[in-house]
Amino acid sequence: MIPAAALFDLRRARSPLLALAVVCASPLAARAAGFELLDNGTRSLSRGGAFSALADDGSAVALNPGALTRATGTRLYLSNDFYHAPVTFTRDATSIPVGVLPPGTDAETATRPSENKKPWFPIGPMLVLGSDLGLDDWQFAFSFYGPASIGRHRYDIDAGSRWMLTRMDLSVAYVGASVAWGKSDHYGVGVTLQNAMALDVKFRQVTDGANAGPLHPYYGPVDLETEVRLHDYFAPTAIVGAWYRPVERFEVSLSGRVIPVYFHTTGDVRLHNVPGITVFTPEELAVDDSSASLDLVLPPTAHLGLRYRHPDGQGGELFDVELDVVYEAWSMFKRYDVKLGGTLNVIVVGQEVPDIDLEKRWRDTLSLRLGGSWNVIRDRLSLSLGGFWESGAVPNRYEALDFLSFSRFGVAFGARLTVGRFELGAAYAHVFQEDRHTDEAHGQLYQIRPLDPCPESCDSGAGWSGVPANAGRFESRFDILSASVGVAF
């Protein structure tokens, strides 16, 4: 361990960039393929996400507001998703000279597989109250739901993942009001006006506090764990949608987010000791007048749905098959422009905190979804099956542990049971995602070294200007369980 007193000379060193680039992966939510896994709603999940044309439950407020016209009367819908994300990162052995490691650390620990210690995330609620208010051809709804994404990660602070992520917690919600007009057996158009809220965002990673000298690719004598806390309670957006049945057996739909979500998150920054390495006092770790802000945009999306419905000869459906094509403009998400404020009491006392610009370079995504339902017992029991494929938003060389949006495909199934006024639903999906490997020669996510910023100015003495923190192998898969209940009044 390196006591604070031993760092006296470092505190008189030249001006640093603070170890605050932890915000390089600030976890806010959007739709599928970027930050999310498929969409909200139990029946949508059971059909592999092929649901925007049918959308015959409360999840229509998010998928296709026009489909709210399929319902009549007053209805309550409640669903919840449970996510399992066993993510593993295995750090490559470095080619950069390691030097003398701090006591209690070793290269073997740094290169062992690092697993997410909290793979289960059981909170993904959706609550929708809809009614026609006694009016013909109209539907209204109020909704509250969280994104279809994973809001918690934990990684060991001494593992190879430490330079990317040690902890993430997020709480994001959408509050909305919807209105739709149309005929329940022919067409519908609608809009959902929403306010997106980043209620509480917390993120931590380890940063290298050295101000000069050799790079420390595994562990450094002045490592710090940096935490950022952000929030934004007002980010308006809108979803529009429509569906149309030109002939008895065929329907088409078009829906999507037409107003991007512009988050302006604000908060503060905190520094923590790394156990076994640094023992700064609370006063030294304090950042005076700490502040942080980050602007993010969640892009527009488009869902095209094509649905074949097979009548049962009694005015209902025997089965249906739907194909959805989903496009999301994630290329708008190019970087994080982090605005920082405050002064340091550690390493270089009184140093002002500068801004940080971090590249992400995400790409537009495309998703193909195919699914359907079979009404085993009319108005009583239906079974669903589906699958999907979608391209990844994260380009090669820019992989990180915050959001692993790589190319993936999945399979899903589920059931819906109607008992009196109640509709009970359950679904399960397994998502297969490609493994990624990035080597040191190509990795573009650099270890944060605020006092001697990399890769702009620091040098290992052997031609290395910065340590690629994402040099290694990313392995991931996802399981999603969903349950719902609907009540017709």
Buried (B, 14 or more C-beta within 10 A) or exposed (E): BBEBEEBEEBBEBEEBBBBBBBBBBBBBBBBBBBBBBBBBBBBBBBBBBBBBBBBBBBBBBBBBBBBBBBBBEBBBBBBBBBBBBEBBBBBBBBBBEBBEBBEEBEBEBBBBBBBBEBBBBEEBBBBBBBBBEEEEEBBBBBBBBBBBBBBBBBBBBBBBBBBBBBBBBBBBBBEBBBBBBBEBEEBBBBBBBBBBBBEBBBBBBBBBBBBEBBBBBBBBBBBBBBBBBBBBEEBEBBBBBBBBBEEEEEBBBBBBBBEBBBBBBBBBBBBBBBEBBBBBEEEBBBBEEBBBBBEBBBBBBBBBBBBBBBEEEEEEBBBBBBBBBBBBBBEBBEEBBBBBBBBBBBBBEEBBBBEBEBEBBBBBBEBBBBBBBBBEEBEEBBBBBBBBBBBBBBEEBBBBBBBBBBBBBBBBBBBBEBEEEEBBBBBBBBBEBEEBBBBBEEBBBBBBBBBBBBBEEBBBEEEBEBBBBBBBBBBBBBBBBBBBBBBBE
